[in-house]
Amino acid sequence: TQLLKTKTTVQMKTISLDDVGDGSTQDSGSSSFVPSKLTSLYRWYQWKLDSTVTHRLLRWSSLLGLTLLYTLRIFYIQGWHIVSYALAIYLLNLFILFLSPKIDPGMDEWDMEDEWGESEAPQLPITSNQEFRPFIRRLPEFKFWLSSIKAFLVALFCTFFSVFNIPVFWPILVIYFIILFVLTMKRQIRHMIRYSYLPFSHGKTVYKG
């Protein structure tokens, strides 16, 4: 009788351990389901995003449509001017990076060299005797577009929350932005004139023999 009781107790413990093991397996499976779905969703998003690289006109047309949508939204709600001001400052910063070369020709040579004394990247040609090199932007065109799209979406999202509707006299913000835009572009144009470069590549000169 004691032997039968001992066997029964061992069998009950084995069954309970098996149940616990099956439960942990199910929990781990369910917990790994969400990250896998998020990973697949991110891969699909990245694939769709990469497929738009060659469609430049379509991309910038979508940005223009989003700009018109945001403008109509602000005109309709008559508020959230501080959000629009922050958006304009951010877009201006992106535009300056878009116009700037990846390697600033005004940097000191010690700043442009690595620990082995070699330059990190090719410099812009300053004189006509130097070798032609295409203009490499600090902010590429695709990243400029993508950052602008994200900025407009975030700003549009903020207009649905009253906490971002800070009362402000909007003409002052417009004046501040115009002054900042003029001063920033003036400095950028001076930089272009000083180092004799244009923010685009017009191709290498071909001489006919």
N, C-alpha and C positions, 0 to 999 in steps of 0.2 A: 504493500500500500504506500509506503514512504517513497519507494522507487518510482511508482506511477505519479505521485505528486511532484517529485523532483523533475521528471520528464515533462510534465505539463507546465511547470513554471518556466523551464528552459525554453519550451516552444512558444509560450506567451511572450517572453522577452525577445526571442528572435523575431516574432511577428511585429512587435512594437518597434524594434530597431529598423526593420525593413520599411515600415510605414514612415518613420522619420527620414530615412534615406530617400524614399520616393518624394517626400515633400520638399526636401532641400533641392533635389534635382529639378522639380517643377519650378521652385522659386528662382533658381539660377537661370533656368530657361526663360522665364518671364522677364527677369531683370536684364538679360542680354538681348531681348527682343527690341526694346526701346532704343538702345544705342545703335543697333544694326539698322533700324529704320531711319534714324537720324543721319547715319552715315550714308545710306543709300539716297536719302533726300538731298543731302549736301552734294553728293556726286552728281545727281541729276541737275541741281541748280548750277554747279560749276560747268557742266557740259553745255547747258543752255547758254550760259554766259560766254563761254569760249566760242560758241557758234556765232555770236553777234560781232566778233572782232572785225570781220571783213565787211560787214554791213554798216559802214560809217554814216551814210545818209539816213538810214533808218534809225540808228541810235540817236543821232542829234535831233531828228524830227520828234522822237519820243520825249527827249528832254525839253524841246520847245513846247510840246503839248502839255507836259507837266508844269512848265512855267506859266502857261496861260491858265491852267486849272488852279494853280496856287494864287495867281493874281485875282481871278474871279472870286475865289474863296475869301481872300482878304477884303476885296471890295464889297462883298456881300455881308460879312460879319462886322465890318467897320471896327477892327481892333487888332490885338496881337501884333502891334507895330514893333515891339522889342524883339519878337521872333523874326520878323522880316529884316530887321537891322542886323541881327546876328547872322542870319542867312547871307545877307549881302556882304558882310565882312569876310565870312568864310569863303564865299565864291571869289571874292577879290584876291584872297590869299592863294587859292588854287590857280587863278589866272596868272598871277605873278610867277608862281612855280612853273607853270606851263610855258611862260616866255623866257625863263631863265635857263642857262646852260647847265648841264649836269656838273661840269667842273668849272668853277668860277675862274676866269682868267685873271681876276684881280687878287686871287689868293696868293699868299706868300709861298715861295718854293718849299720852305720847310714844312708847311702845312699840307702840301700836295704830295710829298714823298713819304714812303713807308720807312720801316726801320732799316731796310737794306739800301736806302738811298735811291730807290727807283720810283718813278711816278706811278700813281695808282691808276690813272686813266689818261688817254690822250687829250692834250689841250687843244683849244680852238686855234686855228691859224689866224694870226694877227696881221701879217703882211702877205702880199701877193706872191712872194717867193716861197712861202711855206707850202707844204703838201696839203692838198684838199682833204678835208674831213667833214662828214655830214654833221649837221647840228643835232646833238643829243640833248633832249630836254631833261630837266630835273624831274618833271612830272610828265610822263607819257600821255599821249592823247586819250588812250583808252581809260587810263586811271583817272584822268581829268573828268571824263564823261561819267564814269561810274561813281566817283565821289560826289559829283554834282547831283546825280540822280538820288543817291542816298541822303544828301543834305535836304533836297526838296521833300522827300518822303518824311524825313524826321520833322521838318518844319510844318508840313501839312498835318502830321499826327499831333503836334503840339497845339494846333489851333482848335482841337476838340476838348481842351482842358482849360478851364477858366483860371487856373493857377498861373498860367503863363501870360495871361492878359494883364500885364502891368501897365497902369495908367501912365502915359508919357505924352508929351507934346511932340507929335510926329514930325512937324516941319523942322524941328531942331535936329532930329536924327537924319533927315534928308540932307540938311546943310553939312552936318558932320561927315556924312558919307561922301558927299561931293568933294569936300576939302581933302579928305583922306585919299580918295581916288586920284585927284589931280596931283597931289604930292607924291603918291606912290608911283604913278605912271611917269611923272617927270623924272624921278630918280632912276626908273628902269630905262627910260629912253636915253638918259645921260650915260648910263652904263653901256648901252648898245653902241652909242657913238664913240665912247672912249676906247672900247676894245674892238670896234669895227666888225660887228657881227649882226646877223639878222636871225630872228627866231624861227627860221625855216630853212630847209635845204633846197636850193634851187638847181642843184646838179653841178657836176664838174664841167669846166669849160673845155670844149673840144676844138682843137685847132685843125684846120684843113690844110693839108700840104699840097 
